[in-house]
Amino acid sequence: MDLLKGYLMNKKNAIRIVALGANAAGLRAAARAKRLLPNAAVTVIDRGKFISYGACGMPYLVSGDIETADKLRETAYGVIRDPDFFRKAKGLEVVVQTEAERIDREARRVVCKSLLTGEIQEYPYDKLILATGATPIVPHGIPRNSPRISTFKILEDAIVLRKALQSGQIKKVGLVGAGPIGCELAEAFTAMWGAKAILFDAAPTILPAMLDPEMARAVETYMKDEGVEIHTNCPVLGVVESKEGVTVKTPKGDFEVDHVIIAIGVKPDSTLAADCGLKIGKTGGIVVDERMTTSDPNIFAAGDCVELKHLVSGRPIILPLGSLANREGRVIGSNLGGGDERFGPVVGSAAVKVFDMNVSSTGLTTKAAEETGFDLGVAWGSFADRADYYPGFENLHLKLLYDRKTTKLLGLQGYSKGEVVKRVDVFASLLRHGGKLEDLLDTEFAYAPPFAPAVDPLYSIACTARNELLEGIQSLPPDADLGDRFIVDVRRTKEASDRPLPEKGTKNLPFEEFRTICDQVPKDKDVVCICSKGVRSSEAARILKEKGCADVKYVGGGSLMKLAQKAR
């Protein structure tokens, strides 16, 4: 009702709206505002040649999964989203290849320069939208403006790489940064084109912002099995060009490649905002309130250039995601049209496809949770992503983080060749509303054998966490060094022989017979039980505790997660 009331009051207003940035956030805000304020003059300005394209799809253009660059620029019904489209279909004036140089807040105008002619032009505004995005981070010691050393940010970057692969110019590529983009590009170069991809990262494991080390190592192992060469704990010290190619210099030695892509991350492009005196946050992003208003009530901001608040940690964060940019843009457009919409704190949901492996996470990692001061509880588990009797099921591996004092949910990480993202989405919704373990146990999941098991993996891992809290049977992480513990393998004999554990001296006591043979386990030893997924071993640990074993634990996630830590 507030939006309708505001719309009726403002629809006749012929205000001037200028948006800087013609991709997700800027165009979403501009189009929404024009829809609600049909008499408004709405101008969108962008420095690029191409606008309104699916930047997150660029790795799949490089890989060949997407045939042409135009596919990233088309509407769902096949029309290219260019300035002509937005003028005719949306009533927007879109100016491309034009750089905004200065914002004059007192005069309410933006001074711009054409990148084609050098002409200076001023655009007056009543309301201004900043959707200036982010810029790639390029470390010192890496040359810029080289055809063989590039970032991966705009559509032209993907087009150039695709052509180079098609023509055979790139046989070996160095990827600096093992975040989502680096991992996606490693697949893009390897799977379709057969090029050699070498991935470098200064962090101990890949995907450090998404996954804890033991989860990341499983994905890393899978990527190595697919032919990707990975060097973690390996900062790039420099990149040197020669006639023969490019040399990547690291503490582990020099690596010769044909091309280097810098993908270590981005930083908010907030220079214009800072120069005109808008408030900038600790992250370098533009500070906005829940209405996406900056410190100037006549200027809004959205997309990769803004600083957001993480709901779980309460800390400021930068999240350059197209999904969030679109939502933020709509909030601005609605508020310009007289509404009072809000964009609340975020929980940091993310997903990445690496070859046939789906990886996703939401909330806090272990490091972030500990830094925030939570009394961290953790549960691991391996499950079938659908009924395990249904053809084509895949194993799903999850890690749940929660606060032991309050049972508040903190984070979820998962990887699988099957359905993991929908579990993360459900968990993220609970996070958004301050959910606890008990809320996961009370969640109603859609069920049919082709889609899920009768007991959903999220329900199961919540049970695992609750059982540990209530019964005191503790799990060990999948990558734990079992040391001198007495290891009890409760898998069936054939399971144990088909995929043996690396530890010597493991005692195989199959779970089906365990109650009658568990007296073979010494009560004066530190005991750890293991099965394939963690279910049988946790029950075996309970049995041993009842029998008088003083120190007994089990391996969370089972041998499936433990053995995934090392390449086959």
MIMAR-55261 format. One line per 10 residues: number of its first residue (from 1); for each residue x, y, z of C-alpha. Coordinates in Angstrom, 3 decimals. Example, Ala and Ser with C-alpha at 12.3 -4.5 7.8 and 13.67 -1.06 7.14 Angstrom:
// MIMAR-55261
1> 12.300,-4.500,7.800 | 13.670,-1.060,7.140;
***
This chain:
// MIMAR-55261
1> 0.000,0.000,0.000 | 2.876,2.393,0.742 | 4.270,1.876,-2.739 | 0.859,2.369,-4.355 | 0.238,5.537,-2.332 | 3.665,6.909,-3.170 | 3.262,5.998,-6.819 | -0.072,7.792,-7.100 | 1.466,10.890,-5.506 | 4.569,10.910,-7.709;
11> 3.557,9.498,-11.087 | 3.067,12.961,-12.617 | 6.468,14.213,-11.493 | 8.819,14.934,-14.396 | 11.983,14.499,-12.378 | 15.408,13.903,-13.874 | 17.061,10.626,-12.900 | 20.626,9.786,-13.917 | 22.179,6.356,-13.361 | 25.907,5.704,-13.672;
21> 26.356,2.087,-14.723 | 24.334,0.142,-17.293 | 24.357,-3.375,-15.968 | 22.343,-5.219,-13.333 | 21.916,-2.625,-10.565 | 21.813,0.549,-12.648 | 19.429,-0.658,-15.325 | 17.179,-2.467,-12.848 | 16.839,0.729,-10.816 | 16.346,2.927,-13.881;
31> 13.759,0.687,-15.527 | 11.806,0.292,-12.288 | 11.815,4.046,-11.670 | 10.633,4.764,-15.223 | 7.846,2.222,-14.860 | 6.603,3.922,-11.697 | 7.322,7.472,-12.907 | 6.422,7.473,-16.607 | 7.012,11.231,-16.916 | 10.525,11.059,-15.483;
41> 13.508,11.647,-17.767 | 15.801,8.709,-17.034 | 19.338,8.618,-18.436 | 21.795,5.752,-17.928 | 25.506,6.330,-18.623 | 28.160,3.635,-18.984 | 31.830,3.631,-19.953 | 31.544,0.279,-21.716 | 30.647,-0.685,-25.255 | 28.378,-3.541,-24.179;
51> 25.657,-3.123,-21.571 | 23.209,-5.317,-19.706 | 25.012,-8.620,-20.194 | 25.221,-11.646,-17.953 | 28.746,-11.184,-16.617 | 28.465,-14.278,-14.426 | 28.054,-16.323,-17.606 | 31.363,-15.181,-19.090 | 33.375,-18.271,-17.999 | 30.869,-20.408,-19.901;
61> 31.361,-18.306,-23.014 | 35.090,-19.019,-22.732 | 34.439,-22.732,-22.207 | 32.159,-22.999,-25.230 | 29.080,-23.969,-23.208 | 27.566,-20.691,-24.423 | 27.951,-20.391,-28.179 | 28.142,-16.633,-28.731 | 28.584,-13.452,-26.716 | 25.179,-12.282,-27.913;
71> 23.563,-15.011,-25.801 | 24.729,-13.119,-22.718 | 23.108,-9.933,-24.020 | 19.734,-11.313,-25.087 | 16.391,-11.150,-23.350 | 14.639,-14.439,-22.622 | 12.805,-13.961,-25.928 | 15.924,-13.381,-28.023 | 16.268,-9.579,-28.356 | 19.674,-7.939,-27.818;
81> 19.668,-5.564,-24.855 | 21.395,-2.555,-26.420 | 20.662,1.194,-26.071 | 18.048,0.998,-28.816 | 16.198,-1.756,-26.946 | 16.116,0.225,-23.712 | 14.959,3.373,-25.487 | 12.102,1.645,-27.315 | 11.046,-0.968,-24.774 | 11.841,0.737,-21.471;
91> 11.781,4.457,-22.220 | 15.371,4.951,-21.058 | 18.092,7.015,-22.679 | 21.284,4.935,-22.511 | 24.618,6.585,-23.312 | 27.557,4.195,-23.822 | 31.329,4.596,-24.047 | 31.051,7.666,-21.860 | 32.994,8.150,-18.629 | 31.577,10.013,-15.637;
101> 34.429,12.237,-14.441 | 32.917,14.285,-11.643 | 29.772,14.676,-9.576 | 28.809,18.217,-8.593 | 26.457,17.624,-5.673 | 25.734,21.308,-5.097 | 24.651,21.905,-8.695 | 23.270,18.361,-9.000 | 25.005,17.496,-12.224 | 27.390,14.843,-13.524;
111> 30.278,15.869,-15.756 | 31.026,13.205,-18.371 | 33.496,12.647,-21.187 | 32.902,10.698,-24.382 | 35.554,8.006,-24.782 | 35.066,8.183,-28.556 | 35.249,11.935,-29.211 | 36.606,13.422,-25.990 | 33.580,15.720,-25.813 | 32.586,16.936,-22.339;
121> 28.904,16.904,-21.488 | 26.980,17.662,-18.307 | 23.911,15.747,-17.142 | 21.724,17.504,-14.549 | 19.828,15.323,-12.105 | 17.240,15.472,-9.375 | 18.121,11.960,-8.239 | 21.361,10.134,-8.987 | 22.021,6.379,-8.950 | 25.575,5.109,-8.547;
131> 26.048,1.618,-9.966 | 29.715,1.933,-10.846 | 30.557,-1.678,-10.023 | 34.000,-2.922,-9.075 | 37.479,-3.010,-10.550 | 39.868,-5.994,-10.652 | 42.678,-6.097,-8.113 | 46.059,-6.356,-9.858 | 49.052,-6.918,-7.541 | 52.300,-5.004,-7.832;
141> 54.817,-6.618,-10.142 | 52.294,-7.621,-12.773 | 52.384,-5.655,-16.048 | 49.225,-3.968,-17.267 | 47.971,-3.369,-20.805 | 49.522,-6.555,-22.158 | 47.669,-8.814,-24.623 | 49.051,-11.852,-22.787 | 48.264,-10.671,-19.253 | 44.636,-9.844,-18.566;
151> 41.936,-9.514,-15.971 | 38.492,-11.050,-16.377 | 35.875,-8.403,-15.757 | 34.137,-7.213,-18.939 | 32.577,-9.024,-21.865 | 35.460,-8.121,-24.160 | 37.797,-10.110,-21.874 | 35.794,-13.280,-22.459 | 35.493,-12.669,-26.203 | 39.272,-12.252,-26.592;
161> 40.039,-15.418,-24.606 | 37.479,-17.450,-26.540 | 39.033,-16.406,-29.864 | 42.546,-17.174,-28.602 | 41.477,-20.658,-27.541 | 39.685,-21.315,-30.812 | 42.778,-20.296,-32.790 | 45.126,-22.387,-30.645 | 47.089,-19.411,-29.315 | 46.679,-20.532,-25.700;
171> 47.883,-24.020,-24.791 | 48.844,-23.282,-21.198 | 47.335,-20.618,-18.934 | 48.280,-19.316,-15.502 | 45.346,-18.333,-13.288 | 46.252,-16.058,-10.387 | 43.550,-16.478,-7.744 | 41.651,-19.640,-6.787 | 38.321,-18.037,-5.998 | 35.128,-18.806,-7.944;
181> 36.295,-17.076,-11.148 | 39.692,-18.777,-11.113 | 38.106,-22.198,-10.563 | 35.467,-21.650,-13.249 | 38.123,-20.555,-15.736 | 40.284,-23.574,-14.884 | 37.416,-25.753,-16.051 | 36.736,-23.523,-19.068 | 40.290,-23.893,-20.394 | 40.582,-27.589,-19.583;
191> 37.290,-29.329,-20.306 | 36.480,-28.028,-23.791 | 39.811,-26.881,-25.200 | 42.284,-29.247,-23.559 | 44.539,-26.393,-22.486 | 46.697,-26.786,-19.398 | 45.432,-24.672,-16.493 | 47.760,-23.802,-13.599 | 46.012,-22.247,-10.605 | 47.907,-20.149,-8.035;
201> 46.707,-18.790,-4.695 | 48.442,-17.367,-1.638 | 45.841,-18.968,0.662 | 46.329,-22.506,2.043 | 43.347,-23.830,0.066 | 41.171,-22.878,-2.889 | 37.885,-20.973,-2.503 | 39.015,-19.541,0.870 | 36.083,-17.139,1.226 | 33.542,-19.932,0.656;
211> 34.934,-23.106,2.187 | 36.839,-24.273,5.228 | 40.110,-26.108,4.480 | 38.827,-29.691,4.718 | 35.907,-28.892,2.406 | 38.114,-26.991,-0.037 | 40.691,-29.780,-0.187 | 38.044,-32.224,-1.383 | 37.141,-29.889,-4.258 | 40.832,-29.289,-4.934;
221> 41.438,-33.037,-5.127 | 38.622,-33.378,-7.633 | 40.029,-30.564,-9.788 | 43.471,-32.187,-9.789 | 41.902,-35.450,-10.906 | 40.413,-33.486,-13.813 | 43.853,-32.277,-14.870 | 44.149,-28.852,-13.211 | 47.530,-28.069,-11.654 | 47.011,-26.267,-8.327;
231> 49.554,-24.431,-6.194 | 48.220,-23.088,-2.884 | 50.320,-21.299,-0.266 | 51.908,-19.877,-3.383 | 51.737,-16.093,-3.808 | 52.653,-14.792,-7.244 | 55.735,-12.590,-6.896 | 55.750,-11.272,-10.430 | 54.888,-11.889,-14.064 | 57.489,-11.395,-16.792;
241> 56.853,-11.328,-20.531 | 59.236,-12.580,-23.187 | 59.055,-13.430,-26.873 | 58.350,-17.054,-26.010 | 55.523,-16.415,-23.558 | 54.909,-15.355,-19.980 | 56.751,-16.416,-16.826 | 54.898,-16.583,-13.511 | 57.346,-16.177,-10.630 | 56.472,-17.820,-7.300;
251> 58.282,-19.128,-4.179 | 57.830,-22.611,-5.668 | 59.660,-21.683,-8.856 | 58.973,-20.202,-12.275 | 56.113,-21.374,-14.467 | 56.089,-20.814,-18.235 | 52.652,-20.189,-19.774 | 51.114,-18.631,-22.870 | 48.725,-16.342,-21.013 | 48.091,-15.124,-17.464;
261> 44.697,-14.145,-16.049 | 44.500,-12.145,-12.823 | 41.451,-13.252,-10.839 | 42.321,-12.557,-7.210 | 39.218,-10.447,-6.640 | 37.744,-7.004,-7.097 | 37.456,-3.786,-5.129 | 34.500,-1.359,-5.170 | 34.739,1.363,-7.799 | 33.869,4.121,-5.352;
271> 36.248,6.831,-6.572 | 33.513,9.115,-7.927 | 31.571,8.779,-4.697 | 34.608,9.501,-2.547 | 35.668,12.474,-4.664 | 32.290,14.160,-4.241 | 32.314,13.622,-0.481 | 29.996,10.661,-0.016 | 30.657,8.413,2.964 | 32.879,5.422,2.193;
281> 33.062,2.403,4.495 | 35.958,0.385,5.869 | 35.704,-2.045,2.964 | 36.067,0.733,0.396 | 32.419,0.433,-0.580 | 29.873,3.242,-0.614 | 27.902,3.371,2.629 | 24.138,3.040,2.118 | 21.144,2.583,4.379 | 18.412,-0.046,3.945;
291> 16.737,2.113,1.290 | 20.048,2.112,-0.643 | 20.431,5.848,0.014 | 23.948,7.236,0.411 | 25.000,9.981,2.825 | 23.411,12.378,0.299 | 19.600,11.921,0.269 | 19.507,12.647,-3.467 | 22.025,9.945,-4.362 | 21.415,6.200,-4.248;
301> 23.938,3.406,-4.806 | 23.717,-0.297,-5.585 | 25.701,-3.244,-6.870 | 29.349,-4.136,-6.467 | 30.303,-0.604,-5.377 | 28.340,-0.631,-2.104 | 29.176,-1.855,1.376 | 26.654,-4.238,2.926 | 26.186,-5.650,6.413 | 26.589,-9.371,7.091;
311> 23.597,-10.488,9.120 | 25.362,-13.230,11.086 | 28.635,-11.479,11.940 | 27.274,-7.930,11.947 | 30.364,-6.793,10.056 | 30.600,-4.742,6.839 | 31.176,-6.781,3.707 | 31.544,-6.479,-0.056 | 29.548,-9.058,-2.042 | 29.897,-8.574,-5.813;
321> 27.011,-10.786,-6.930 | 24.579,-10.164,-9.777 | 21.724,-11.619,-7.735 | 22.150,-8.992,-5.024 | 22.726,-6.169,-7.525 | 19.372,-6.846,-9.185 | 17.542,-6.841,-5.857 | 19.256,-3.643,-4.744 | 18.404,-1.963,-8.035 | 14.730,-2.776,-7.657;
331> 14.722,-1.311,-4.140 | 16.115,1.966,-5.499 | 13.644,2.087,-8.374 | 10.706,1.442,-6.073 | 11.819,4.110,-3.617 | 12.308,6.654,-6.391 | 8.755,5.868,-7.402 | 7.408,6.741,-3.974 | 7.781,3.449,-2.141 | 9.599,2.546,1.032;
341> 11.316,-0.732,0.198 | 14.262,-2.051,2.179 | 17.312,-4.153,1.418 | 18.386,-5.841,4.617 | 21.632,-7.465,5.730 | 22.993,-10.360,3.674 | 24.152,-13.855,4.624 | 26.692,-14.334,1.834 | 25.231,-17.202,-0.198 | 27.455,-18.333,-3.057;
351> 27.735,-21.180,-5.548 | 30.260,-22.331,-8.118 | 30.330,-25.197,-10.615 | 33.715,-26.885,-11.013 | 33.580,-29.469,-13.800 | 30.756,-31.770,-12.605 | 31.096,-30.737,-8.965 | 28.606,-28.281,-7.477 | 29.940,-26.222,-4.572 | 27.912,-23.859,-2.410;
361> 27.996,-22.098,0.937 | 26.188,-19.520,3.026 | 26.800,-17.730,6.314 | 30.138,-17.776,8.100 | 33.229,-19.916,7.645 | 34.939,-21.342,10.719 | 37.504,-18.532,10.721 | 34.829,-15.829,10.491 | 32.703,-17.466,13.200 | 35.640,-17.712,15.599;
371> 36.686,-14.118,14.909 | 33.128,-13.005,15.674 | 33.281,-14.738,19.055 | 30.749,-17.551,18.723 | 31.037,-20.752,20.774 | 31.432,-22.745,17.597 | 29.855,-26.142,17.104 | 30.399,-28.148,13.917 | 28.763,-31.159,12.289 | 29.817,-32.986,9.131;
381> 27.810,-35.479,7.136 | 27.585,-37.386,3.859 | 24.141,-38.158,2.484 | 22.322,-39.186,-0.686 | 20.971,-36.116,-2.470 | 17.792,-38.072,-3.306 | 16.440,-41.497,-2.384 | 19.437,-43.834,-2.515 | 17.381,-46.456,-4.347 | 16.521,-43.966,-7.103;
391> 18.742,-44.172,-10.213 | 21.330,-41.429,-10.493 | 21.561,-40.340,-6.869 | 24.787,-38.607,-5.840 | 26.518,-38.290,-2.500 | 26.165,-34.881,-0.866 | 28.757,-33.683,1.647 | 27.822,-30.971,4.153 | 29.383,-29.014,6.983 | 27.097,-27.226,9.432;
401> 28.274,-24.458,11.770 | 26.229,-23.355,14.786 | 26.606,-21.644,18.155 | 26.726,-24.196,20.968 | 25.333,-21.818,23.590 | 22.249,-20.721,21.667 | 22.010,-23.380,18.873 | 21.861,-20.434,16.435 | 22.706,-21.402,12.861 | 25.921,-19.802,11.582;
411> 26.816,-21.344,8.239 | 26.580,-24.230,5.811 | 29.045,-25.521,3.215 | 28.561,-28.327,0.746 | 29.843,-30.049,-2.360 | 28.318,-32.731,-4.557 | 27.842,-33.835,-8.130 | 24.166,-33.725,-7.216 | 21.815,-31.185,-5.674 | 23.558,-29.048,-3.077;
421> 22.483,-25.501,-3.936 | 18.851,-25.941,-2.912 | 19.979,-27.080,0.550 | 22.102,-23.963,0.885 | 19.159,-21.811,-0.238 | 16.869,-23.329,2.411 | 19.544,-22.850,5.060 | 20.130,-19.254,3.943 | 16.450,-18.472,4.410 | 16.624,-19.745,7.984;
431> 19.815,-17.736,8.567 | 18.050,-14.632,7.311 | 15.463,-15.050,10.060 | 17.825,-15.970,12.898 | 17.136,-19.694,12.674 | 18.361,-22.321,15.140 | 19.040,-26.047,14.928 | 15.509,-26.646,16.148 | 14.145,-24.703,13.168 | 15.953,-27.043,10.778;
441> 14.314,-29.963,12.561 | 10.954,-28.245,12.130 | 11.374,-27.381,8.434 | 9.008,-29.049,5.980 | 10.841,-30.292,2.881 | 9.222,-31.229,-0.416 | 9.742,-34.963,-0.908 | 9.606,-37.478,-3.714 | 12.318,-40.079,-4.449 | 13.590,-38.342,-7.635;
451> 14.210,-35.120,-5.679 | 15.183,-35.975,-2.111 | 15.369,-38.761,0.457 | 12.487,-39.039,2.904 | 14.806,-37.641,5.568 | 16.384,-34.592,3.954 | 20.157,-34.084,4.378 | 19.519,-30.766,6.154 | 17.302,-32.515,8.686 | 19.889,-35.269,9.098;
461> 22.822,-32.955,9.722 | 20.754,-30.948,12.211 | 20.083,-34.232,14.023 | 23.816,-34.949,14.014 | 24.529,-31.591,15.639 | 21.761,-32.000,18.228 | 22.925,-35.514,19.082 | 26.443,-34.260,19.740 | 25.102,-31.511,21.998 | 22.752,-33.761,23.959;
471> 24.682,-37.047,24.064 | 28.264,-35.831,24.159 | 29.558,-38.038,21.335 | 32.008,-35.812,19.509 | 33.039,-36.031,15.872 | 36.445,-35.387,14.361 | 36.883,-33.433,11.129 | 37.372,-35.503,7.964 | 40.978,-34.318,7.676 | 41.882,-35.081,11.301;
481> 45.175,-36.827,12.014 | 44.028,-39.985,13.786 | 47.526,-40.482,15.194 | 47.835,-43.291,17.737 | 44.114,-43.739,18.256 | 42.571,-47.194,18.061 | 40.642,-46.992,14.780 | 37.465,-49.035,14.392 | 36.191,-49.332,10.816 | 32.523,-50.373,10.989;
491> 32.050,-50.582,7.233 | 31.248,-53.948,5.688 | 34.356,-55.986,4.933 | 34.059,-55.441,1.166 | 33.566,-51.686,1.636 | 36.702,-51.517,3.740 | 38.789,-53.529,1.271 | 37.519,-51.621,-1.784 | 38.442,-48.219,-0.312 | 40.962,-48.842,2.468;
501> 41.933,-46.182,4.968 | 45.525,-44.892,4.868 | 46.057,-45.569,8.581 | 47.661,-48.897,9.464 | 46.321,-51.166,12.166 | 42.661,-50.313,11.568 | 40.270,-52.850,13.115 | 37.367,-53.822,10.852 | 34.274,-54.645,12.918 | 31.232,-54.509,10.597;
511> 28.334,-52.568,12.065 | 25.791,-55.362,11.535 | 27.689,-57.500,14.048 | 29.061,-54.701,16.177 | 27.001,-55.187,19.319 | 28.196,-58.774,19.631 | 31.872,-58.193,18.784 | 32.548,-54.727,20.211 | 34.324,-56.251,23.228 | 37.352,-56.492,20.904;
521> 37.771,-52.729,21.349 | 40.044,-51.880,24.316 | 38.386,-49.627,26.868 | 41.620,-47.954,27.922 | 42.459,-46.601,24.439 | 41.466,-43.419,22.660 | 39.040,-44.821,20.100 | 37.753,-43.387,16.849 | 35.045,-45.034,14.755 | 34.614,-44.574,11.033;
531> 32.140,-45.699,8.375 | 31.411,-44.421,4.868 | 29.151,-41.473,5.782 | 29.237,-41.072,9.549 | 25.885,-42.604,10.481 | 27.004,-46.106,11.483 | 30.178,-44.856,13.151 | 28.302,-42.376,15.359 | 26.021,-45.166,16.548 | 28.999,-47.453,17.104;
541> 30.601,-44.712,19.205 | 27.475,-44.557,21.374 | 27.572,-48.318,21.879 | 31.213,-48.181,22.938 | 30.501,-45.342,25.352 | 27.713,-47.399,26.925 | 30.167,-50.314,27.229 | 32.582,-48.171,29.217 | 34.998,-46.693,26.668 | 36.171,-43.433,28.198;
551> 37.333,-41.607,25.061 | 35.498,-42.446,21.870 | 34.831,-40.263,18.843 | 33.860,-40.759,15.205 | 34.940,-39.223,11.898 | 32.363,-36.698,10.689 | 31.295,-37.269,7.090 | 32.901,-40.708,7.115 | 35.452,-42.217,4.776 | 33.805,-40.530,1.784;
561> 34.881,-37.116,3.064 | 38.145,-38.359,4.588 | 39.405,-40.084,1.438 | 38.360,-37.092,-0.689 | 41.209,-35.120,0.903 | 43.858,-36.743,-1.311 | 44.093,-37.259,-5.065 | 43.403,-40.755,-6.321;
***
